[in-house]
């Protein structure tokens, strides 16, 4: 079923793409996995053993992680819905 100028299946493709983007975003937020690094990958300082045990797969020291967390996270600005309200803003 196509609506307007859209081809058949376009709406479902948009929904699938939105779901896929959100799943990727959530998986990225899930955090580190695997073996922890002994030294920070950004500043090469040693990562305390307590941190490596508490967070499996950690790659950053506390200071570098705080700096990374303080950065604003940009999300994709693509509006796949294409509603009239979103186009007027």
C-alpha positions as CSV (number, residue, x, y, z in Angstrom):
1,X,0.0,0.0,0.0
2,X,1.6,3.2,-1.1
3,X,0.5,6.6,0.1
4,X,0.8,9.7,-2.1
5,X,4.2,9.7,-3.9
6,X,5.7,6.9,-1.9
7,X,6.3,3.5,-3.5
8,X,5.0,0.3,-2.2
9,X,6.7,-0.7,1.1
10,X,8.3,2.7,1.7
11,X,6.5,3.2,5.0
12,X,7.6,-0.2,6.3
13,X,11.2,0.5,5.1
14,X,11.2,3.8,7.1
15,X,9.9,2.0,10.2
16,X,12.5,-0.7,9.9
17,X,15.3,1.9,9.4
18,X,14.1,3.8,12.4
19,X,14.1,0.7,14.6
20,X,17.6,-0.3,13.3
21,X,19.0,3.1,14.1
22,X,17.6,3.0,17.6
23,X,18.9,-0.5,18.2
24,X,22.4,0.6,17.1
25,X,22.2,3.6,19.5
26,X,21.2,1.4,22.4
27,X,23.9,-1.2,21.7
28,X,26.5,1.6,21.7
29,X,25.2,2.8,25.1
30,X,25.4,-0.7,26.5
31,X,29.0,-0.2,27.3
32,X,32.2,-2.0,27.0
33,X,32.4,-5.8,26.6
34,X,35.3,-8.2,26.6
35,X,38.7,-7.9,28.2
36,X,39.6,-4.7,30.1
37,X,42.6,-2.7,29.1
38,X,45.4,-2.2,31.6
39,X,46.2,1.3,30.3
40,X,43.8,4.0,29.1
41,X,43.5,4.0,25.3
42,X,43.4,7.9,25.3
43,X,46.0,9.0,27.8
44,X,48.0,5.8,28.4
45,X,47.6,6.1,32.2
46,X,47.1,2.8,34.2
47,X,43.5,1.8,34.8
48,X,43.0,0.8,38.5
49,X,42.3,-2.9,39.0
50,X,39.1,-2.2,40.9
51,X,37.7,-0.4,37.9
52,X,38.8,-3.2,35.5
53,X,37.0,-5.7,37.7
54,X,33.9,-3.6,38.2
55,X,33.5,-2.8,34.5
56,X,34.4,-5.7,32.2
57,X,35.9,-4.4,29.0
58,X,36.7,-0.9,30.2
59,X,39.2,0.9,28.0
60,X,39.3,4.4,29.5
61,X,40.6,5.7,32.9
62,X,38.2,7.6,35.1
63,X,39.3,11.1,34.0
64,X,39.0,10.3,30.3
65,X,35.6,8.6,30.8
66,X,34.4,11.7,32.7
67,X,35.6,13.9,29.8
68,X,33.9,11.7,27.2
69,X,30.6,11.7,29.2
70,X,30.6,15.5,29.4
71,X,30.6,15.8,25.6
72,X,27.2,16.3,24.1
73,X,25.8,13.3,22.2
74,X,24.4,14.2,18.8
75,X,21.6,12.1,17.5
76,X,20.6,11.7,13.9
77,X,18.4,14.6,12.8
78,X,16.6,12.7,10.1
79,X,12.9,12.9,10.3
80,X,11.7,9.7,8.6
81,X,8.1,10.4,9.5
82,X,7.7,13.3,7.1
83,X,4.6,14.6,8.8
84,X,3.3,18.0,8.0
85,X,3.9,19.2,11.5
86,X,7.6,18.3,11.3
87,X,8.0,20.0,8.0
88,X,6.5,23.3,9.2
89,X,8.9,23.6,12.1
